[in-house]
Amino acid sequence: ETGVTQTPRHLVMGMTNKKSLKCEQHLGHNAMYWYKQSAKKPLELMFVYSLEERVENNSVPSRFSPECPNSSHLFLHLHTLQPEDSALYLCASSQDGSGRGFFGPGTRLTVL
Amino acid sequence: QKEVEQDPGPLSVPEGAIVSLNCTYSNSAFQYFMWYRQYSRKGPELLMYTYSSGNKEDGRFTAQVDKSSKYISLFIRDSQPSDSATYLCAMSKNTGTASKLTFGTGTRLQVTL
């Protein structure tokens, strides 16, 4: 595997379900990010981890819970989501101070 | 006012045309400027990366940054149908190893035969 991978690619869940999104980067980077992409809106930064420590939580509701067990893996745990949370969730990694991110393919999430 | 403004398009051009995509921004602290290309149902792919003002060329693509006007551009020469995608501008300031990117909404480009 190369670059940034994400699983699953598609996810449909009910409002009472609990699920997790997984991201893995194979680039040796030390920072990882979760972004949310909704139609006609700019990418929204959700969480940032640097060296496995969370450095930013961009006012994200507590129904989204990130986890970064090591510098290569990032999870987003989901519970009691709302239909408006339906979006493309993108993971990215970066190495240098520019934040120049390399993105995974995303998980398309639909909340019923 | 949004930090980064980008015309959402769609922009439709014939094959072979020169395409100009632009973003304006309000935060003078931004130092790094990027263009991403995103095909339908895919993640964004880094296309061009520039530090501070100036031009950068890579094949058919040229990125320009004018910090005095807070304006960045991406030019695509000899556009091809395979260039049809959404182009996202992004920018950041150096805050360490986990600098965050601020994105425009993206411009959808359609190159027709």
Boltz contact constraints between the chains, C-beta under 6 A:
constraints:
  - contact:
      token1: [A, 30]
      token2: [B, 97]
      max_distance: 6.0
  - contact:
      token1: [A, 31]
      token2: [B, 97]
      max_distance: 6.0
  - contact:
      token1: [A, 31]
      token2: [B, 98]
      max_distance: 6.0
  - contact:
      token1: [A, 42]
      token2: [B, 103]
      max_distance: 6.0
  - contact:
      token1: [A, 42]
      token2: [B, 105]
      max_distance: 6.0
  - contact:
      token1: [A, 43]
      token2: [B, 103]
      max_distance: 6.0
  - contact:
      token1: [A, 45]
      token2: [B, 100]
      max_distance: 6.0
  - contact:
      token1: [A, 48]
      token2: [B, 98]
      max_distance: 6.0
  - contact:
      token1: [A, 48]
      token2: [B, 100]
      max_distance: 6.0
  - contact:
      token1: [A, 50]
      token2: [B, 97]
      max_distance: 6.0
  - contact:
      token1: [A, 50]
      token2: [B, 98]
      max_distance: 6.0
  - contact:
      token1: [A, 55]
      token2: [B, 98]
      max_distance: 6.0
  - contact:
      token1: [A, 90]
      token2: [B, 43]
      max_distance: 6.0
  - contact:
      token1: [A, 97]
      token2: [B, 94]
      max_distance: 6.0
  - contact:
      token1: [A, 97]
      token2: [B, 96]
      max_distance: 6.0
  - contact:
      token1: [A, 97]
      token2: [B, 99]
      max_distance: 6.0
  - contact:
      token1: [A, 98]
      token2: [B, 32]
      max_distance: 6.0
  - contact:
      token1: [A, 98]
      token2: [B, 92]
      max_distance: 6.0
  - contact:
      token1: [A, 99]
      token2: [B, 92]
      max_distance: 6.0
  - contact:
      token1: [A, 99]
      token2: [B, 99]
      max_distance: 6.0
  - contact:
      token1: [A, 99]
      token2: [B, 100]
      max_distance: 6.0
  - contact:
      token1: [A, 99]
      token2: [B, 101]
      max_distance: 6.0
  - contact:
      token1: [A, 100]
      token2: [B, 49]
      max_distance: 6.0
  - contact:
      token1: [A, 101]
      token2: [B, 101]
      max_distance: 6.0
  - contact:
      token1: [A, 103]
      token2: [B, 43]
      max_distance: 6.0
  - contact:
      token1: [A, 103]
      token2: [B, 44]
      max_distance: 6.0
  - contact:
      token1: [A, 104]
      token2: [B, 43]
      max_distance: 6.0
  - contact:
      token1: [A, 105]
      token2: [B, 42]
      max_distance: 6.0
  - contact:
      token1: [A, 105]
      token2: [B, 43]
      max_distance: 6.0
  - contact:
      token1: [A, 106]
      token2: [B, 43]
      max_distance: 6.0
